[in-house]
Amino acid sequence: MTIRLIIAAFLALLFVGQAATASGVGSAFGCLTTAQALGQGRGNFGGGVGIADATSVFGTFTYGLSKYTDGRIRLGFRDDVDAELTFGADFKWQFWNIGEGRREPLDMALGGFFEYVDVGNFSVFQFGGQLFASYPFRLNRGGTLSPYGRFNTRMESYSGGGASDTELEFGLNAGVAWQATPAVAFYSEFQLDGNDGLFVGIDFNIM
């Protein structure tokens, strides 16, 4: 019960703090990951859809760089007015881990990311840092259900039409991951960052 209250308070505070300030172009990819690292040498292929202010569809590849660090590349299409190619990459380092006899209350991770897209007659490059939190609940029939959240702060750099500008923006993602089998996980989340909406995805372990 204590863990549930911690998670609820964490997500509620993020929603309250960000609901009135989320702006900018926002991510075409969402978060679609928990704070838990993939594991050294492991690899996942994934895919997702964003039903948001800008509709998007994309694929991902995640690779475990070390026991507590993984990196991910993402490529897809974002449809504001016309469908435009977008790509990005991110990484995370898990510094809290509830497993292995440790006493941390949550899985938590820090990381960074970048993303690039052409939007109409101008392009946007964004980069920044991100903080993840999640907690896995074991299911009676096997697998886990993990509520998770991500907060990010980023610089969005706009260029086009003979002008350019850079702005500081913030974003929030909150959702649930279902690890259905050791090789397959499903994700569903809400995003508030200027591209507000629902994101769903799936990951397949291949390595």
Secondary structure, 3 states (H helix, E strand, C coil): CHHHHHHHHHHHHHHHHHCCCCCCCCCCCCCCCCCCCCCCCCEEEEEEEEEECCEEEEEEEEEEEECCEEEEEEEEEEECCCEEEEEEEEEEEEEECCCCCCCCCCEEEEEEEEEEEEECCEEEEEEEEEEEEECCEECCCCCEEEEEEEEEEEEEEEEECCEEEEEEEEEEEEEEEEEEECCEEEEEEEEECCCCEEEEEEEEECC
